Amino acid sequence: MDYRQNFKTALKEIFLLQKSQNREERPAEKQDIAALVTEAETAAPKLTLTQPRKDDRKKTDPSVISEDTAINGEVVSKGSLDIRGIIVGNVVTKGDIVISGSVEGNISGENIDLKACKITGDLAAEGTIKIGKDTEIVGSMMSKEIFVDGKVSGNISSSADAYFRQGAFVIGNVTTNMIAIERGGVICGEVTIGSAALNGDPQNRPEEARMRIQAGE
């Protein structure tokens, strides 16, 4: 009986010893895990969020010539113009031009948009000329693209496309690379279509059509 009691006592001591050792090792294990986490955080690349830059450049509105303003003389600008009044003189700018008033003089700009206005003078644009309804023009025009929905008395030259809408009534010659005429649009004059005409070469024009045309009837 004594040896059994001694054996049980020995087992209890061994068990208690292992249990106490395990408890003592747990803080060390926690320290090791904390050290690994710290090391991983140090080695990992840090992501930083940056706010998008604000565009400090000022968006300039067009200079407006109001309806109750009349200018007698040339208007020169580097920006866009919104002409609602009356100008007697040339208009020259590097920006866009919108006209709903009247101008007696030549007009030059990046893009020209005419809205129910009256123009006496020639027009030249780097990009597009738009002639809206109820617009009357006495003068020639030159641009890359031209859209006509008003009355024009003068020659039209487009290096790319020319569109004549239902309200178009043109008395003059048209030179363009491509033409489109809606039913009701009228052109009274000589129409030359093709790149050779734009280059001024009267020879070898198989892709051109030269005609006197009154379209839309």
MIMI-22206 format. One line per field, with one value per residue: residue in three letters; residue number from 0; x, y, z negated of N, C-alpha, C in turn. Coordinates in steps of 0.2 Angstrom, whole numbers, plus 2048, in hexadecimal, padded with zeros to 3 digits. Layout:
residuo: [ala,...]
num: [NUM,...]
n.x: [X,...]
n.y: [Y,...]
n.z: [Z,...]
ca.x: [X,...]
ca.y: [Y,...]
ca.z: [Z,...]
c.x: [X,...]
c.y: [Y,...]
c.z: [Z,...]
% end
This chain:
residuo: [met,asp,tyr,arg,gln,asn,phe,lys,thr,ala,leu,lys,glu,ile,phe,leu,leu,gln,lys,ser,gln,asn,arg,glu,glu,arg,pro,ala,glu,lys,gln,asp,ile,ala,ala,leu,val,thr,glu,ala,glu,thr,ala,ala,pro,lys,leu,thr,leu,thr,gln,pro,arg,lys,asp,asp,arg,lys,lys,thr,asp,pro,ser,val,ile,ser,glu,asp,thr,ala,ile,asn,gly,glu,val,val,ser,lys,gly,ser,leu,asp,ile,arg,gly,ile,ile,val,gly,asn,val,val,thr,lys,gly,asp,ile,val,ile,ser,gly,ser,val,glu,gly,asn,ile,ser,gly,glu,asn,ile,asp,leu,lys,ala,cys,lys,ile,thr,gly,asp,leu,ala,ala,glu,gly,thr,ile,lys,ile,gly,lys,asp,thr,glu,ile,val,gly,ser,met,met,ser,lys,glu,ile,phe,val,asp,gly,lys,val,ser,gly,asn,ile,ser,ser,ser,ala,asp,ala,tyr,phe,arg,gln,gly,ala,phe,val,ile,gly,asn,val,thr,thr,asn,met,ile,ala,ile,glu,arg,gly,gly,val,ile,cys,gly,glu,val,thr,ile,gly,ser,ala,ala,leu,asn,gly,asp,pro,gln,asn,arg,pro,glu,glu,ala,arg,met,arg,ile,gln,ala,gly,glu]
num: [0,1,2,3,4,5,6,7,8,9,10,11,12,13,14,15,16,17,18,19,20,21,22,23,24,25,26,27,28,29,30,31,32,33,34,35,36,37,38,39,40,41,42,43,44,45,46,47,48,49,50,51,52,53,54,55,56,57,58,59,60,61,62,63,64,65,66,67,68,69,70,71,72,73,74,75,76,77,78,79,80,81,82,83,84,85,86,87,88,89,90,91,92,93,94,95,96,97,98,99,100,101,102,103,104,105,106,107,108,109,110,111,112,113,114,115,116,117,118,119,120,121,122,123,124,125,126,127,128,129,130,131,132,133,134,135,136,137,138,139,140,141,142,143,144,145,146,147,148,149,150,151,152,153,154,155,156,157,158,159,160,161,162,163,164,165,166,167,168,169,170,171,172,173,174,175,176,177,178,179,180,181,182,183,184,185,186,187,188,189,190,191,192,193,194,195,196,197,198,199,200,201,202,203,204,205,206,207,208,209,210,211,212,213,214,215,216]
n.x: [804,80A,813,80A,804,80F,812,806,808,814,810,806,80F,817,80D,808,814,817,80B,80D,819,814,80B,814,81B,812,812,81E,81C,812,81A,823,81A,815,821,823,818,81B,827,822,81A,823,82A,821,81B,816,807,801,7F4,7F0,7EA,7E0,7E7,7E2,7DC,7E3,7E2,7DA,7CA,7C6,7B8,7AF,7B2,7A5,79C,78F,77E,77A,785,78F,79C,7A8,7B4,7C3,7C4,7CE,7D4,7DA,7D3,7C3,7B4,7A4,799,78C,787,78A,796,7A1,7AD,7BC,7BD,7C8,7CF,7D7,7D0,7BF,7B1,7A1,792,784,780,783,790,79A,7A6,7B6,7B8,7C1,7C6,7C8,7BD,7AD,79D,78E,77F,76F,773,77A,786,792,79F,7AE,7B2,7BD,7C3,7CC,7C7,7B7,7A9,799,78A,77B,769,75F,769,773,77F,78A,797,7A7,7AD,7B8,7BE,7C1,7B7,7A6,796,786,777,770,76F,77A,784,790,7A1,7A5,7B1,7B7,7C3,7C0,7B2,7A2,792,782,773,761,75C,765,76B,774,77D,789,79A,79F,7AC,7B3,7B8,7AF,79E,78D,77C,76D,75C,753,75D,766,771,778,782,793,799,7A7,7AE,7BA,7CC,7D5,7D0,7D1,7DE,7E1,7E4,7E0,7E0,7DE,7D3,7CA,7C2,7BA,7AC,7A5,799,78B,77F,76F,769,75D,750]
n.y: [7FA,806,808,80B,816,81F,81F,825,832,836,837,842,84C,84D,851,85D,864,865,86C,878,87C,87E,889,893,894,89A,8A9,8AC,8A6,8AF,8BB,8B8,8B6,8C4,8CA,8C5,8CA,8D8,8D9,8D5,8DF,8EA,8E6,8E6,8EF,900,907,916,922,92E,93E,943,94F,960,969,977,980,98D,98D,995,99F,9A4,9B4,9C0,9C9,9D4,9D5,9E2,9E9,9F2,9F1,9FA,9F7,9ED,9DD,9D4,9C5,9B8,9AE,9A6,9AC,9B3,9BA,9C4,9D1,9DF,9E0,9EA,9E7,9DD,9CD,9C4,9B5,9A9,99F,998,99D,9A4,9AA,9B4,9C0,9CD,9CF,9DA,9D7,9CE,9BD,9B3,9A4,996,98D,990,995,999,9A0,9A4,9B1,9BF,9C1,9CA,9C8,9BF,9AE,9A4,995,98A,97E,97A,981,986,989,98F,98E,99B,9A4,9AF,9B2,9BC,9B9,9B0,9A0,996,986,977,96E,971,976,979,982,98C,99C,9A0,9AB,9A9,9A2,991,988,979,96E,962,95C,960,965,967,96C,96B,978,97F,98B,98F,99B,99A,993,983,97A,96B,95C,952,951,954,955,959,955,963,96C,979,97C,988,989,985,975,96D,95E,954,950,955,961,969,96A,972,96D,96B,960,94F,949,93D,93A,944,94F,95A,966,970,974,972,96D,962,964]
n.z: [800,7FD,807,811,80D,80D,81B,820,81A,820,82D,82C,829,834,83E,838,839,847,84B,844,84B,858,856,852,85E,867,866,86C,878,87D,87D,887,892,893,896,8A3,8AA,8A9,8B0,8BD,8C0,8C0,8CB,8D6,8E4,8E2,8E5,8EC,8EC,8F7,8FA,908,914,915,922,926,930,938,93F,94C,950,95F,966,965,970,96E,972,972,976,981,98D,995,99F,99F,998,98D,986,97B,975,974,97C,979,982,981,984,98F,99B,9A5,9AE,9B0,9A8,99F,998,98E,988,986,98E,98B,992,991,994,99F,9AC,9B5,9BE,9C0,9BA,9AF,9A7,99C,99B,9A2,99E,9A3,99F,9A3,9A9,9B1,9BD,9C6,9CF,9D1,9CB,9C1,9BB,9B0,9AC,9AC,9B4,9B0,9B6,9B1,9B1,9B7,9B9,9C2,9CF,9D7,9E0,9E3,9DD,9D4,9CE,9C4,9C1,9C6,9C1,9C7,9C5,9C8,9D1,9DE,9E7,9F1,9F4,9EF,9E6,9E1,9D9,9D5,9D1,9D7,9D2,9D7,9D1,9CF,9CE,9D6,9E1,9EE,9F8,A02,A05,A01,9F9,9F4,9EB,9E8,9E9,9E3,9E5,9DF,9E2,9E9,9E6,9EF,9FC,A06,A12,A17,A13,A0C,A09,A00,9FC,A05,A0A,9FF,9FE,A09,A15,A25,A2E,A31,A29,A25,A1A,A17,A18,A22,A24,A27,A1C,A15,A07,9FF,A04]
ca.x: [800,80E,816,805,803,815,811,801,80B,819,80C,804,814,819,808,808,81A,816,806,810,81D,810,809,81A,81D,80E,814,824,819,80F,81F,825,815,815,827,822,814,81E,82C,81F,817,828,82D,81C,81B,811,803,7FF,7EF,7F1,7E4,7E2,7E9,7DD,7DE,7E3,7E2,7D3,7C6,7C4,7B2,7B0,7B1,79F,79A,788,779,779,78B,791,7A3,7AA,7BB,7C5,7C4,7D3,7D4,7DE,7CF,7BD,7B0,79D,797,785,786,78B,79D,7A2,7B4,7BE,7BE,7CE,7D1,7DA,7CB,7B9,7AC,79A,78F,77D,77E,785,796,79C,7AE,7B8,7B8,7C6,7C7,7C9,7B7,7A9,796,789,778,76A,776,77B,78D,794,7A6,7B1,7B3,7C2,7C3,7D0,7C3,7B1,7A5,792,785,775,763,75D,770,774,786,78C,79E,7A9,7AF,7BD,7BF,7C2,7B0,7A1,78F,782,770,76E,770,781,785,798,7A4,7A6,7B7,7B8,7C8,7BE,7AB,79D,78B,77C,76D,75B,75B,76B,76A,77B,77E,790,79D,7A1,7B2,7B3,7BA,7A9,798,787,777,766,756,751,763,767,778,778,789,798,79C,7AD,7AF,7C0,7D2,7D9,7CE,7D3,7E6,7E2,7E6,7DA,7E1,7DE,7CE,7C5,7BE,7B7,7A6,7A4,793,787,77A,76A,767,757,74A]
ca.y: [800,80C,80A,80E,81D,823,820,82B,838,838,83A,848,851,84E,854,864,867,867,871,87E,87E,881,88F,897,895,89E,8B0,8AC,8A5,8B5,8C0,8B6,8B8,8CB,8CC,8C3,8CF,8DE,8D8,8D5,8E6,8EE,8E4,8E7,8F6,904,90A,91D,925,935,942,946,956,964,96D,97E,984,990,98C,99C,9A0,9A9,9BB,9C1,9D0,9D3,9D7,9E9,9EC,9F3,9F3,9FD,9F6,9E6,9D9,9CE,9C1,9B2,9A9,9A5,9B2,9B2,9C0,9C5,9D7,9E1,9E2,9EC,9E6,9D6,9C9,9BF,9B2,9A2,99B,997,9A3,9A3,9B0,9B4,9C7,9CF,9D2,9DC,9D6,9C7,9BA,9AE,9A1,98F,98A,996,993,99E,99F,9A9,9B7,9C2,9C2,9CD,9C7,9B8,9AA,99F,991,984,978,97A,987,984,98F,98D,990,9A2,9A7,9B2,9B3,9BE,9B9,9A9,99D,990,982,970,96C,976,974,97F,981,993,99F,9A2,9AE,9AA,99B,98D,983,974,96A,95B,95A,966,963,96C,969,96C,97F,982,98E,992,99D,99A,98D,97E,975,967,955,94E,955,951,95A,957,957,96A,970,97B,97F,98B,98A,97F,971,969,959,950,953,958,968,96D,96C,977,969,96A,95A,948,949,938,939,94A,950,961,967,975,970,975,967,962,965]
ca.z: [800,7FC,80E,816,80B,80F,822,821,818,825,833,82B,829,83B,841,836,83C,84E,84B,842,850,85D,854,852,865,86A,867,870,87F,87F,87F,88E,897,893,89A,8AA,8AD,8A9,8B6,8C3,8C1,8C2,8D2,8DB,8E7,8E0,8EA,8EA,8F0,8F9,8FD,90F,914,917,928,924,936,938,945,94E,954,965,965,968,973,96C,977,972,977,988,98D,99C,99F,99F,991,98D,980,97A,972,977,97C,97A,985,981,986,996,99C,9AB,9AE,9B0,9A2,99F,991,98E,985,989,98F,98C,994,992,996,9A6,9AD,9BC,9BF,9C1,9B3,9AF,9A1,99B,99D,9A2,99D,9A5,99D,9A5,9A9,9B8,9BE,9CC,9CF,9D2,9C5,9C2,9B4,9B0,9AB,9AE,9B5,9B0,9B8,9AF,9B4,9B7,9BA,9C9,9D0,9DE,9E0,9E4,9D7,9D4,9C7,9C4,9C2,9C6,9C1,9CA,9C4,9C9,9D8,9E0,9EE,9F2,9F5,9E9,9E7,9DC,9DA,9D3,9D3,9D7,9D1,9D8,9CE,9D2,9CF,9D9,9E8,9F0,9FF,A03,A07,9FB,9FA,9EE,9EC,9E8,9E9,9E1,9E6,9DD,9E6,9E7,9E7,9F6,9FE,A0D,A14,A19,A0D,A0E,A04,A01,9FA,A0A,A0B,9F9,9FF,A0E,A1B,A2A,A32,A2E,A24,A26,A14,A16,A1C,A23,A26,A25,A18,A10,A04,9FA,A08]
c.x: [804,811,811,804,809,814,80C,804,810,815,809,809,816,814,808,80E,819,811,809,815,81A,80E,80E,81C,819,80F,81A,821,816,814,822,821,815,81B,826,81E,817,823,828,81C,81D,82B,828,81C,815,80D,800,7FA,7F0,7EB,7E5,7E3,7E3,7E0,7DD,7E2,7DB,7D0,7C3,7BD,7B3,7AF,7AA,79E,792,784,778,780,78C,798,7A5,7B2,7BD,7C6,7C9,7D4,7D8,7D9,7C8,7B9,7A9,79A,78F,783,788,793,79E,7AA,7B6,7BE,7C3,7CF,7D4,7D5,7C5,7B5,7A5,796,788,77B,780,78C,797,7A3,7AF,7B9,7BD,7C7,7C8,7C3,7B2,7A1,792,782,773,76D,777,782,78E,79C,7A8,7B2,7B8,7C3,7C8,7CC,7BD,7AD,79D,78E,77E,76F,762,764,771,77B,787,794,7A0,7AC,7B4,7BE,7C0,7BB,7AB,79A,78A,77A,76C,76F,777,781,78D,79A,7A5,7AC,7B8,7BE,7C6,7B7,7A7,796,786,776,767,75A,761,769,770,77B,786,793,79F,7A7,7B3,7B6,7B5,7A3,792,782,770,761,754,757,764,76E,777,77F,78D,79A,7A1,7AE,7B6,7C6,7D6,7D7,7D0,7DB,7E7,7E4,7E0,7DB,7E0,7D9,7C9,7C0,7BA,7B0,7A5,79E,790,780,775,767,760,751,747]
c.y: [806,80E,80D,815,822,824,825,832,83B,83B,841,84E,853,852,85C,868,869,86C,878,881,881,888,894,899,89A,8A5,8B0,8AB,8AC,8BB,8BE,8B8,8C0,8CD,8CB,8C8,8D6,8DE,8D8,8DC,8EB,8EC,8E6,8EE,8FA,908,911,91F,92C,938,944,94D,95A,968,974,983,987,98F,992,99B,9A5,9B0,9BD,9C8,9D0,9D6,9DF,9ED,9EC,9F5,9F5,9FC,9EE,9E3,9D3,9CB,9BB,9AC,9A9,9AB,9B0,9B9,9C0,9CC,9D9,9E3,9E4,9EC,9DF,9D3,9C3,9BC,9AB,99D,99A,99D,9A1,9A9,9AF,9BB,9C8,9D1,9D4,9DC,9CF,9C4,9B4,9AB,999,98B,990,993,999,99C,9A5,9B0,9B9,9C4,9C5,9CD,9C0,9B5,9A5,99C,98B,97E,977,980,984,98A,98C,990,998,9A6,9A9,9B4,9B6,9BE,9B1,9A7,997,98D,97B,96D,972,973,97A,97D,988,996,9A2,9A5,9AE,9A2,998,988,97F,96F,962,95A,960,963,968,969,96C,974,982,985,992,995,99F,993,989,97A,972,960,951,953,951,956,956,959,95E,96E,972,97E,982,98D,984,97C,96C,964,955,954,957,960,96C,96F,970,973,968,964,954,948,944,938,93F,94A,958,962,96E,972,974,96F,968,963,95E]
c.z: [800,803,812,814,80D,817,824,820,81D,82B,832,82B,830,83F,83F,839,843,84F,84A,847,856,85C,854,859,869,86B,86C,878,881,881,886,894,898,897,8A1,8AD,8AE,8AF,8BC,8C5,8C3,8CA,8D8,8DD,8E4,8E5,8E8,8EF,8F1,8FC,904,90F,917,91D,927,92A,937,93F,947,952,95A,963,969,96A,973,972,977,973,97F,988,994,99C,99E,998,992,987,980,978,977,977,97D,97C,985,984,98D,996,9A4,9AC,9AE,9A9,9A3,998,993,98B,989,989,990,98D,995,993,99D,9A6,9B4,9BC,9BF,9BA,9B4,9A8,9A1,99E,99D,9A2,99E,9A3,99E,9A5,9B1,9B8,9C5,9CC,9D0,9CB,9C6,9BB,9B5,9B0,9AF,9AF,9B5,9B1,9B6,9B3,9B3,9B7,9C1,9CA,9D7,9DE,9E1,9DD,9D8,9CE,9C9,9C5,9C2,9C6,9C3,9C9,9C5,9D0,9D9,9E7,9EE,9F2,9EF,9EB,9E1,9DD,9D9,9D6,9D3,9D7,9D2,9D6,9D1,9D3,9D3,9E0,9E9,9F7,9FF,A04,A00,9FD,9F4,9F0,9EC,9E6,9E7,9E1,9E4,9E2,9E4,9E7,9EE,9F7,A05,A0F,A16,A13,A10,A08,A05,9FE,9FF,A0B,A05,9FA,A05,A15,A20,A2E,A2E,A28,A24,A20,A13,A1A,A1C,A26,A24,A22,A15,A0D,A00,9FE,A0A]
% end
